[in-house]
């Protein structure tokens, strides 16, 4: 999984235009991703890693604290778990 967080950080940068994004960067807690940006990131993840990488569906299943703390590394774990299915 060493390369996956870096790949996802690049996708997050594409969506947000922000720089300096790393594995511990939180989508909501640090970047304040809005619903449009989250949907765009979800689409990019699905295009790259398959339809199972539906981040919108995943985020909808989380509680508020989990959403606030969801990091790039957390998204990488989510994608990796979907790829192993």
TIKOLDO-105242 format. One record per atom (N, C-alpha, C): residue number from 1; residue in one letter; chain; atom name; y, z, x. Coordinates in Angstrom, 2 decimals. Example, Ala and Ser with C-alpha at 12.3 -4.5 7.8 and 13.67 -1.06 7.14 Angstrom:
TIKOLDO-105242
   resi   resn   chain   name        c2        c3        c1
      1      A       A      N     -5.69      7.80     13.19
      1      A       A     CA     -4.50      7.80     12.30
      1      A       A      C     -3.30      7.80     13.20
      2      S       A      N     -2.25      7.08     12.85
      2      S       A     CA     -1.06      7.14     13.67
      2      S       A      C      0.03      7.87     12.90
END
This chain:
TIKOLDO-105242
   resi   resn   chain   name        c2        c3        c1
      1      X       A      N     -1.20      0.00      0.82
      1      X       A     CA      0.00      0.00      0.00
      1      X       A      C      1.26      0.00      0.86
      2      X       A      N      1.14     -0.10      2.12
      2      X       A     CA      2.31     -0.01      3.00
      2      X       A      C      3.33     -1.10      2.74
      3      X       A      N      2.93     -2.30      2.44
      3      X       A     CA      3.87     -3.40      2.22
      3      X       A      C      4.43     -3.42      0.80
      4      X       A      N      3.70     -2.89     -0.15
      4      X       A     CA      4.08     -2.99     -1.55
      4      X       A      C      5.42     -2.32     -1.86
      5      X       A      N      5.70     -1.11     -1.39
      5      X       A     CA      7.02     -0.54     -1.68
      5      X       A      C      8.17     -1.40     -1.15
      6      X       A      N      7.98     -2.01      0.01
      6      X       A     CA      9.01     -2.89      0.56
      6      X       A      C      9.23     -4.12     -0.30
      7      X       A      N      8.13     -4.69     -0.79
      7      X       A     CA      8.23     -5.85     -1.67
      7      X       A      C      8.96     -5.49     -2.95
      8      X       A      N      8.63     -4.33     -3.50
      8      X       A     CA      9.26     -3.90     -4.75
      8      X       A      C     10.73     -3.56     -4.51
      9      X       A      N     11.05     -2.97     -3.37
      9      X       A     CA     12.45     -2.69     -3.04
      9      X       A      C     13.27     -3.98     -3.03
     10      X       A      N     12.70     -5.05     -2.51
     10      X       A     CA     13.38     -6.34     -2.50
     10      X       A      C     13.63     -6.83     -3.92
     11      X       A      N     12.64     -6.67     -4.80
     11      X       A     CA     12.82     -7.08     -6.20
     11      X       A      C     13.91     -6.25     -6.87
     12      X       A      N     13.93     -4.95     -6.60
     12      X       A     CA     14.96     -4.08     -7.16
     12      X       A      C     16.33     -4.52     -6.65
     13      X       A      N     16.44     -4.88     -5.38
     13      X       A     CA     17.70     -5.36     -4.83
     13      X       A      C     18.14     -6.64     -5.52
     14      X       A      N     17.18     -7.53     -5.81
     14      X       A     CA     17.51     -8.78     -6.51
     14      X       A      C     18.09     -8.50     -7.88
     15      X       A      N     17.52     -7.52     -8.57
     15      X       A     CA     17.95     -7.20     -9.93
     15      X       A      C     19.31     -6.49     -9.93
     16      X       A      N     19.50     -5.55     -9.00
     16      X       A     CA     20.68     -4.70     -9.03
     16      X       A      C     21.83     -5.16     -8.15
     17      X       A      N     21.51     -5.92     -7.11
     17      X       A     CA     22.53     -6.29     -6.14
     17      X       A      C     22.85     -5.16     -5.17
     18      X       A      N     22.16     -4.05     -5.30
     18      X       A     CA     22.36     -2.89     -4.42
     18      X       A      C     21.63     -3.11     -3.10
     19      X       A      N     22.12     -2.48     -2.04
     19      X       A     CA     21.44     -2.55     -0.75
     19      X       A      C     20.98     -1.15     -0.37
     20      X       A      N     20.19     -1.06      0.68
     20      X       A     CA     19.73      0.24      1.16
     20      X       A      C     18.69      0.88      0.27
     21      X       A      N     17.95      0.09     -0.47
     21      X       A     CA     16.92      0.61     -1.36
     21      X       A      C     15.64      0.83     -0.57
     22      X       A      N     15.06      2.00     -0.70
     22      X       A     CA     13.83      2.34     -0.01
     22      X       A      C     12.82      2.94     -0.96
     23      X       A      N     11.68      3.36     -0.44
     23      X       A     CA     10.60      3.88     -1.28
     23      X       A      C     11.00      5.08     -2.14
     24      X       A      N     11.89      5.92     -1.65
     24      X       A     CA     12.27      7.12     -2.39
     24      X       A      C     13.44      6.90     -3.35
     25      X       A      N     14.01      5.71     -3.36
     25      X       A     CA     15.11      5.41     -4.27
     25      X       A      C     14.61      5.46     -5.70
     26      X       A      N     15.30      6.24     -6.52
     26      X       A     CA     14.91      6.38     -7.93
     26      X       A      C     15.65      5.35     -8.78
     27      X       A      N     14.90      4.69     -9.66
     27      X       A     CA     15.48      3.63    -10.48
     27      X       A      C     16.58      4.15    -11.39
     28      X       A      N     16.33      5.28    -12.04
     28      X       A     CA     17.33      5.84    -12.94
     28      X       A      C     18.18      6.88    -12.24
     29      X       A      N     17.53      7.79    -11.54
     29      X       A     CA     18.23      8.91    -10.92
     29      X       A      C     19.23      8.50     -9.86
     30      X       A      N     18.96      7.42     -9.13
     30      X       A     CA     19.87      6.96     -8.07
     30      X       A      C     20.62      5.69     -8.45
     31      X       A      N     19.91      4.73     -9.02
     31      X       A     CA     20.51      3.42     -9.30
     31      X       A      C     21.07      3.29    -10.71
     32      X       A      N     20.70      4.21    -11.61
     32      X       A     CA     21.14      4.15    -13.00
     32      X       A      C     20.83      2.79    -13.64
     33      X       A      N     19.61      2.31    -13.42
     33      X       A     CA     19.19      1.03    -13.99
     33      X       A      C     19.38      1.06    -15.51
     34      X       A      N     20.00      0.05    -16.05
     34      X       A     CA     20.13     -0.04    -17.50
     34      X       A      C     18.94     -0.81    -18.06
     35      X       A      N     18.87     -0.90    -19.36
     35      X       A     CA     17.69     -1.51    -20.00
     35      X       A      C     17.55     -2.99    -19.64
     36      X       A      N     18.65     -3.69    -19.47
     36      X       A     CA     18.59     -5.10    -19.11
     36      X       A      C     18.03     -5.27    -17.70
     37      X       A      N     18.48     -4.43    -16.77
     37      X       A     CA     17.98     -4.49    -15.40
     37      X       A      C     16.50     -4.09    -15.35
     38      X       A      N     16.14     -3.09    -16.13
     38      X       A     CA     14.73     -2.66    -16.18
     38      X       A      C     13.85     -3.79    -16.72
     39      X       A      N     14.33     -4.47    -17.75
     39      X       A     CA     13.57     -5.60    -18.31
     39      X       A      C     13.45     -6.73    -17.29
     40      X       A      N     14.52     -6.99    -16.55
     40      X       A     CA     14.49     -8.04    -15.53
     40      X       A      C     13.50     -7.68    -14.42
     41      X       A      N     13.51     -6.41    -14.00
     41      X       A     CA     12.57     -5.96    -12.97
     41      X       A      C     11.14     -6.05    -13.48
     42      X       A      N     10.91     -5.66    -14.72
     42      X       A     CA      9.58     -5.75    -15.30
     42      X       A      C      9.08     -7.19    -15.29
     43      X       A      N      9.95     -8.12    -15.64
     43      X       A     CA      9.57     -9.53    -15.66
     43      X       A      C      9.22    -10.03    -14.26
     44      X       A      N     10.03     -9.66    -13.28
     44      X       A     CA      9.74    -10.06    -11.90
     44      X       A      C      8.40     -9.48    -11.43
     45      X       A      N      8.13     -8.23    -11.78
     45      X       A     CA      6.86     -7.62    -11.40
     45      X       A      C      5.69     -8.36    -12.05
     46      X       A      N      5.84     -8.72    -13.31
     46      X       A     CA      4.77     -9.44    -14.01
     46      X       A      C      4.56    -10.83    -13.42
     47      X       A      N      5.65    -11.50    -13.07
     47      X       A     CA      5.52    -12.82    -12.46
     47      X       A      C      4.80    -12.75    -11.12
     48      X       A      N      5.06    -11.70    -10.37
     48      X       A     CA      4.50    -11.58     -9.03
     48      X       A      C      3.12    -10.95     -9.01
     49      X       A      N      2.90     -9.93     -9.86
     49      X       A     CA      1.66     -9.14     -9.79
     49      X       A      C      0.78     -9.26    -11.03
     50      X       A      N      1.19    -10.04    -12.01
     50      X       A     CA      0.38    -10.24    -13.20
     50      X       A      C      0.91     -9.49    -14.41
     51      X       A      N      0.50     -9.94    -15.56
     51      X       A     CA      1.00     -9.38    -16.83
     51      X       A      C      0.74     -7.88    -16.98
     52      X       A      N     -0.28     -7.37    -16.30
     52      X       A     CA     -0.59     -5.93    -16.38
     52      X       A      C      0.52     -5.07    -15.75
     53      X       A      N      1.35     -5.66    -14.93
     53      X       A     CA      2.43     -4.92    -14.27
     53      X       A      C      3.66     -4.85    -15.18
     54      X       A      N      3.44     -4.42    -16.41
     54      X       A     CA      4.49     -4.33    -17.43
     54      X       A      C      5.22     -3.00    -17.27
     55      X       A      N      6.29     -3.00    -16.49
     55      X       A     CA      7.03     -1.78    -16.22
     55      X       A      C      7.68     -1.22    -17.47
     56      X       A      N      8.13     -2.07    -18.37
     56      X       A     CA      8.73     -1.58    -19.62
     56      X       A      C      7.75     -0.73    -20.41
     57      X       A      N      6.55     -1.20    -20.54
     57      X       A     CA      5.52     -0.44    -21.27
     57      X       A      C      5.24      0.88    -20.56
     58      X       A      N      5.16      0.83    -19.23
     58      X       A     CA      4.90      2.04    -18.46
     58      X       A      C      6.02      3.06    -18.65
     59      X       A      N      7.25      2.62    -18.53
     59      X       A     CA      8.39      3.54    -18.67
     59      X       A      C      8.43      4.14    -20.07
     60      X       A      N      8.07      3.36    -21.08
     60      X       A     CA      8.05      3.87    -22.45
     60      X       A      C      7.05      5.01    -22.63
     61      X       A      N      6.06      5.08    -21.76
     61      X       A     CA      5.05      6.14    -21.88
     61      X       A      C      5.43      7.41    -21.11
     62      X       A      N      6.53      7.38    -20.38
     62      X       A     CA      6.94      8.51    -19.56
     62      X       A      C      7.87      9.44    -20.32
     63      X       A      N      7.89     10.72    -19.90
     63      X       A     CA      8.89     11.63    -20.47
     63      X       A      C     10.19     11.48    -19.69
     64      X       A      N     11.24     12.11    -20.17
     64      X       A     CA     12.57     11.89    -19.59
     64      X       A      C     12.64     12.27    -18.11
     65      X       A      N     12.00     13.36    -17.71
     65      X       A     CA     12.02     13.76    -16.30
     65      X       A      C     11.29     12.75    -15.43
     66      X       A      N     10.19     12.20    -15.94
     66      X       A     CA      9.44     11.19    -15.18
     66      X       A      C     10.26      9.90    -15.04
     67      X       A      N     11.01      9.57    -16.09
     67      X       A     CA     11.85      8.37    -16.02
     67      X       A      C     12.95      8.56    -14.98
     68      X       A      N     13.61      9.71    -15.00
     68      X       A     CA     14.69      9.99    -14.05
     68      X       A      C     14.18      9.95    -12.62
     69      X       A      N     12.96     10.43    -12.41
     69      X       A     CA     12.42     10.54    -11.05
     69      X       A      C     11.57      9.35    -10.61
     70      X       A      N     11.42      8.32    -11.44
     70      X       A     CA     10.61      7.16    -11.07
     70      X       A      C     11.26      6.43     -9.89
     71      X       A      N     10.55      6.40     -8.78
     71      X       A     CA     11.07      5.79     -7.55
     71      X       A      C     10.42      4.44     -7.30
     72      X       A      N     10.93      3.76     -6.30
     72      X       A     CA     10.32      2.50     -5.87
     72      X       A      C      8.86      2.74     -5.49
     73      X       A      N      8.58      3.83     -4.79
     73      X       A     CA      7.20      4.16     -4.43
     73      X       A      C      6.36      4.41     -5.68
     74      X       A      N      6.94      5.03     -6.69
     74      X       A     CA      6.23      5.25     -7.95
     74      X       A      C      5.90      3.94     -8.65
     75      X       A      N      6.82      3.00     -8.60
     75      X       A     CA      6.56      1.67     -9.18
     75      X       A      C      5.46      0.99     -8.38
     76      X       A      N      5.47      1.15     -7.07
     76      X       A     CA      4.42      0.56     -6.23
     76      X       A      C      3.05      1.14     -6.59
     77      X       A      N      2.99      2.46     -6.81
     77      X       A     CA      1.72      3.07     -7.23
     77      X       A      C      1.26      2.51     -8.57
     78      X       A      N      2.20      2.36     -9.50
     78      X       A     CA      1.89      1.79    -10.82
     78      X       A      C      1.32      0.38    -10.67
     79      X       A      N      1.96     -0.46     -9.86
     79      X       A     CA      1.49     -1.84     -9.66
     79      X       A      C      0.13     -1.84     -8.99
     80      X       A      N     -0.04     -1.02     -7.97
     80      X       A     CA     -1.32     -0.96     -7.26
     80      X       A      C     -2.45     -0.55     -8.20
     81      X       A      N     -2.20      0.42     -9.07
     81      X       A     CA     -3.23      0.85    -10.03
     81      X       A      C     -3.59     -0.30    -10.96
     82      X       A      N     -2.63     -1.11    -11.36
     82      X       A     CA     -2.91     -2.24    -12.25
     82      X       A      C     -3.72     -3.31    -11.53
     83      X       A      N     -3.43     -3.51    -10.25
     83      X       A     CA     -4.16     -4.52     -9.48
     83      X       A      C     -5.61     -4.13     -9.25
     84      X       A      N     -5.91     -2.84     -9.26
     84      X       A     CA     -7.26     -2.38     -9.00
     84      X       A      C     -8.14     -2.44    -10.23
     85      X       A      N     -7.56     -2.74    -11.37
     85      X       A     CA     -8.33     -2.81    -12.63
     85      X       A      C     -9.13     -4.07    -12.70
END
